[in-house]
Amino acid sequence: MSTAPPLCLTVAGSDSGGGAGIQADLKTMFALGVHGMSVVTAVTAQNSLGVRGAWELPAEAVTAQYRAVVDDIGVRAVKTGMLSSAVLVETVAALLAETPAPAVVDPVGVSKHGDALLAASALDAVRGELLPRATVATPNLDEVAQLTGLLVETEDDMRRAADAVLGYGPRWALIKGGHLANADEAVDLLSDGTEEHWLRAPRYDNRHTHGTGCTLASAVAAGLAKGLAVPEAVTEAKAYVTGAIAAGFALGAGIGPVDHAWRWR
């Protein structure tokens, strides 16, 4: 009988188009050699053109899924994604507080198509309850602005953004610079307030990038589940998502997904 691979749990919304959310998380975890498990927080009706509708699950359903997995199977790392309301943010933060495993918090605010996925009323709960539970927080520049009010336009601004996010309590902040204007590279900054790690990769001329944030956060969680230290887990995750972006493909009439299976093509 085979030994089970490292166990990794995603707590996020479902993307019916398969490019982001729970679907992207589980594909990433499979590709990186960990056993992915899931807690669905919301069901969305979306495709390559945008989000047509979203239905949040009750907090009791989220708690029941989480406890069913963690109490019986166990978990080595947790990744959180779409938590659309203050109630869900508070519920998941409380669950993380009871779980002795690293947590990667992707503070999802807006979809790739510009659709709001986080209620404004939930921001205080994200800042005050969820981010303090994070081993790594992974905001993009839009989410930095939403959480901190900082407009990031330069790499020096990314340093200030990291400090601002760290002020809410995560152990590490990974500031994703994919939206940085006029940048020749896709540059991210990982900081714990003392150490700085700049991660640079080619910027590909590929519009099919749906699911990049979910994929990166899940890849970091997969690395932590395998026992890697945070800088190593983030470095490996950056390499994986860079390849997935380069291989992104058209799907439907809008923005296609990254290719989670790019290493096997």
Beta strands, then each sheet from edge to edge (+ up, - down):
strand 1: 7-15
strand 2: 35-47
strand 3: 50-56
strand 4: 77-80
strand 5: 103-105
strand 6: 136-137
strand 7: 172-176
strand 8: 185-191
strand 9: 196-202
sheet 1: 3+ 2- 1- 4- 5- 6- 7- 8+ 9-
end
